[in-house]
Amino acid sequence: MRILAFTVVLVSFYSPVLAGPTDAAAIEGSYFFAGKTVVDPPPSEAKNTHVYFQLQGQSAVALYSELPVKPKPFVCDGKSPSKTIGSTVCWIEEGPSSARCTIGINLRTQAVDSGLPC
């Protein structure tokens, strides 16, 4: 009986942890596979070494808000507020619905790599 009571307490305590985050949301955006060079890759370069993600809308706004750096002008247009940490870039062109974030992942090394070019 003590084992059953202990198991019930243990399961009730760890259930929220095992269930995962309660504030998870659907992701808006797109992805595609390519090589390291997205635009005009050399003919000999493998075309399946990276996956590139572009978050859009509220998904991008959420990531933009969580990046712990101050906004700077976006390098592609010189004016939109953007935040960059490493190879993750988020920017907002004309309000939350136009927010974008790009992230690339090298599938061979699992390292975050540069996202989409301008």
URBELSUL-V657232 format. One record per residue. N is the residue number from 0. RES is the residue in one letter. BURIAL is 1 if it has 9 or more other ideal C-beta (glycine too) atoms within 8 Angstrom, else 0. Layout:
BEGIN
n	res	burial
N	RES	BURIAL
N	RES	BURIAL
END
This chain:
BEGIN
n	res	burial
0	M	0
1	R	0
2	I	0
3	L	0
4	A	0
5	F	0
6	T	0
7	V	0
8	V	0
9	L	0
10	V	0
11	S	0
12	F	0
13	Y	0
14	S	0
15	P	0
16	V	0
17	L	0
18	A	0
19	G	0
20	P	0
21	T	0
22	D	0
23	A	0
24	A	0
25	A	0
26	I	0
27	E	1
28	G	1
29	S	0
30	Y	0
31	F	0
32	F	0
33	A	1
34	G	1
35	K	1
36	T	0
37	V	1
38	V	0
39	D	0
40	P	1
41	P	0
42	P	0
43	S	0
44	E	1
45	A	0
46	K	0
47	N	0
48	T	1
49	H	1
50	V	1
51	Y	1
52	F	1
53	Q	1
54	L	1
55	Q	1
56	G	1
57	Q	1
58	S	1
59	A	1
60	V	1
61	A	1
62	L	1
63	Y	1
64	S	0
65	E	0
66	L	1
67	P	0
68	V	0
69	K	0
70	P	0
71	K	0
72	P	1
73	F	1
74	V	0
75	C	0
76	D	0
77	G	0
78	K	0
79	S	1
80	P	1
81	S	1
82	K	1
83	T	1
84	I	0
85	G	0
86	S	1
87	T	1
88	V	1
89	C	1
90	W	1
91	I	1
92	E	1
93	E	0
94	G	0
95	P	0
96	S	0
97	S	0
98	A	1
99	R	1
100	C	1
101	T	1
102	I	1
103	G	1
104	I	1
105	N	1
106	L	0
107	R	0
108	T	0
109	Q	0
110	A	0
111	V	1
112	D	1
113	S	0
114	G	1
115	L	0
116	P	0
117	C	0
END
